């Protein structure tokens, strides 16, 4: 079953300021989450219940999976030095 991708306004803003070449790669990875949100390359974050991350070069995509509603909610999309500071 396909999952719905939810991109909140703050994450849309984060995506908007990324370099174009990185933005394309990140969008490609986000679209893959529709089919399989726990795909190869995704890592479960230990301190969080349903949060995962995907690495795209020096950037990270943090997201939460809601299996009951079949949704993937993007939480952050930032450079690796900034992603874990919230």
N, C-alpha and C positions, 0 to 999 in steps of 0.2 A: 504494500500500500504506500502511496506517495504521501510525504509530509508537506505541510504548508510552511513556507518560510516567512517569518515575521521580522521586519527590519525597522526597529523604532527610530524616531527622528534623530536622537543623538548619534546612533550608529550610521545613519545616512550621512550625517555631517562628517563623521570620521572618514567614511568612504570618499566623500567629496574632496577632501584635502590630500588624498594619497596620489603619488605619481601615477600617470596613466598606465604604464606597463604593469605596475603592481596591481592596480585596480582591476585590470582585466583578468589577471590570474586569480585574484581573490573572488571575483564574481563567478568565475568558472568553478571554483571550489564550493562556493555557496550553493550553486545550482546542483551540484552533485549530492548535496545533503538531502535534497528532495527524495532521492531514491533510497539512500542508505545513510542516515545520520551518524551511524557508528562504523563508518567505513575504515579501511586500512589507512593509517596515518592520523586518525583521530585519537586523542589521548584523554582519558577520564581524569579530571582534576580531583585529587584526593580529598581536599578540604571542602568540597561541595558535593551536594547530593546528585544532581543531574547535569552537571556542567562538564563540557568537553572543550578541547582546543584543537585547532589544526594549524600547522606551520606552513607558511607560504613565504619562503625566503627568510628575510629578517622580520617579517610581520606575523602576527598571530591573530586568529579568529577565535574568539570565545563565544560559545553558544550553549543554550540550555535545551534539552529535549523533553517535550511533554508527550509521552506515549499515549496518554488517555485521549488527548485531543488531536493527536498526530500533527504536532507543530514543532518547529525548530525556531527558537527565538535567539537572534543574534544579540549578544550583550556588548561586545567590544570588537573593534578591528583596529589594532594599533601596532606600532613598532614593538619589538620584543622587549626593549628597555622600559617601555611605559605600560605594557598590557596588564601587569599585575598590581599596579598602583591604582586603586579606585577611590 
